[in-house]
Amino acid sequence: MGIFNWLRRADTLSTVRVPPRCSAPEAALFENILKRLREMHGAPRVLEIGCGVGLLSLRMVQAAPSCSLTGLDTSSDAIRSASGAAREAGLSGRCTFCVSELRLLPVADAGFDCVVAVHALCESVAPAATLREIHRVLAPGGMAHLLEPLVVEERVTPTLPLAWRVRGVPFEAAELQALIAASPFAKSARINVPAARGRDAHAELLLLRRPSWNGE
């Protein structure tokens, strides 16, 4: 079972440290998000896109007691489960969950220091628009941490235009790199692609919104 589907399960418990039966690379990526959040100073404002039932959301809030979090998901059932889990954990004062599509986020410009998303681009009907929205909602100097699934082998034939992608289909590495290169993060992105491409391979993306020096 992949991390994305597991995070959306209604019976997922917020107290579980890492998803059960997930691969070693997925578990490592899951913990990397928590590690980087702990290293942030001040009171970080976190946005999770595709929060599912709130497992990772609550783990982030528990890992960084000074942070506040907004979780967005396309599933109203998942949002109800996430809100209920936050109440049961006594964290509802620091967590807000709401339904949202992925290409138009209902949050203010520059409102977050950190954006976290698991499979948000591959699940979006307009991944380029989702990247622009992530850039919009990040405060200058803020960072987005994304995990995206990869195909086991690159195709030898040309890929379809990104606008024609089928939702949920893993990316080819070159396709993902082209998507980032055409985004506002083109000059401030780091994409880690595993050398060994197994069935559960993921690319880890770190996207920085550069501070603005011209008032824009």
N, C-alpha and C positions, 0 to 999 in steps of 0.2 A: 504493500500500500504506500503510495506517495505521500509526502508531507502535506501537500495542498488538500487532498481529499480527506486526510486524517484531521487536519485542523478544522474542517467544516462539519465533522460528525457531531451530532447532537449529544452523544454520550461521552464525548471527550471531556476529561477532567482537567481543571486548571492546575491541579497540584502535581500533575505528571511533569517530570523534568524535561524529557525529550520524547518525541513520538515513538511508540512501540513499533517494532518491526521495520523501522526506517533504516536506510542504508547508512554506513559509516560516514560517507560524504555529506548526506543530508543532516545527520546529527551534528557534525562539525559546523556546518553552516548555521544551524539553529543556535548553537552556542556562541558563534561569532557575533551574532546580532546582540545577544545579551551582554557579551564582553564589551563591545564598543559602546553600548548604552551606559554601562557602569563607568566608563572612562570619560563621559561627557561631564562638563562642569556646570554649576548653577542648577537651574530648574528647567531641564529640557522639555520642550513641547513636542510630543511625538504623534505622528499620524500613521496608522496602519491601514493600508489599502488591501481589501480582501481579507478582513480579520476573521472570517468564519465565526465560530462559536466563542472566540475570545481567548483561546488558550495562550497564544503567544502574547497577546495584549496584556493579560494579567501577569504573565511571567515578566514582561518588561517593567510593569509598574512595581512588582515586587522587587525586582533587581535594582531599580533606581527609585528609592522612596521619595525623591524630590520631583519626579517627573509627573506630568499630566498627559493623558492620552485620549485621542479620538480614534475610534475604529469605524471603518466603512466597509460595507459588504452589499452585494446585490441581492442577497437572500434575506427576506424579512424574518424567516424562521431562525436563521443563524443569529441575527441581531437580537432577537428576543432571548435566545439562549445565552448570548454573551452578556446582555444586560442583567439577566438573572444570576449568572455566575459571578459578576462583579458585586452584586448586592450580597450574595451569600458569603463572599470573601471579604466583605467590609471595605471594598475599594470603589464603590460607585461614586464617591465624591471626587475621585481623580480620573474616572473613566467615563467617556460618553460614546455611545454607539448609535449609528443611524444607517439607514438604507441609502445606497448611492450607486449610480452606474460608474463605470471606470473611466469614461472619456470626458466627464464633466463633474468635477468634485465640488460638493456644496460647502466649501470652506473658504476663508478669506485669503487674500494674497499675502505671501510672506508670513504666514501664521505659525509655521512649525520649524523647529530646529533639526528634526530628524523625521524622515519618511521611511517606513518599512513596508515591503510588499513581497509576497510570495506568489509567483505565477500571475501577477497582475497584467503583464504585457501580453503573454500568450493567451490569456482569457479575455482580453479586451477586443472589441470589434474594431477599434481604432488605436493600435498601440502607439503610433506617433502622437496622437492627441493626448493619450494618457501620459506620455513623457513630458509633453508641454505643460500639462496640468501639474505634474510633480514639480517641475521647475518653478511654476507660478506660486505654489503654496509654500515652497521652501524659503526660509529667511536667508538673506545673504550670508554666506559662510556655512549654511546648513548642508546636511549630507543625506542622501537617500541610499538605502541598502536594499537591493533587489535580488531575488533568486528566480532564475528562469530555467525551465527544463530544456535539455539539448537532445537532438536526435543521436542515435548510436553511431551512425556513419553519415558523413556528408554525401549529398547526392552529386553525381557527376554532371547531371543536366542542370541548366539554369533554374533558379528558384522562381516561384511566382512573385509578382509585385506584393509588397507588404499590405497594400490595400485589399488584396484578394485572399489574405490568410484565413484559414479556418480556425475558429476559436478552439483553444485547448491543445492545438498541435504543437509539439516541441519545436524549438528553433534550431536551425543550423547555425553554427558559430559565425559564419560569414554574414548570414542574414541578420543576426543580432548585432553584430558590429556595425553593419550598414545602417541599422535603425538608430543606433546611438550616434553615429557620425553625422546623421541628418537632424539631430535633436539639439536643443539648447545646451546640452551637456557635452557636446562634441570635443571640447578642449579641456574638459575637467572630469573625465571618466576613467575608471579602471575596470577592466573586464577580466576576470579570472576564469579561464576555461580549463577543466581538468585534462591532463595528458591522456589518462585512460578513460575511454568513453564507455561506461557501463550502462545498463538499462535505466538506472536512476540518476544519470549524470545531470548536473545542474551547473549553470554559469552563475558566478557571483559578481554582481555589479555594484560598484561604489561610485556614486554620482554626486559631485560637489557643485553647489550653486556658488559661483564666485562672488565675492563682495563687489558692489558697484562703486565705481569711482567717479561716475559722471551724473549721479543723481537719478538714474533710470531705475 
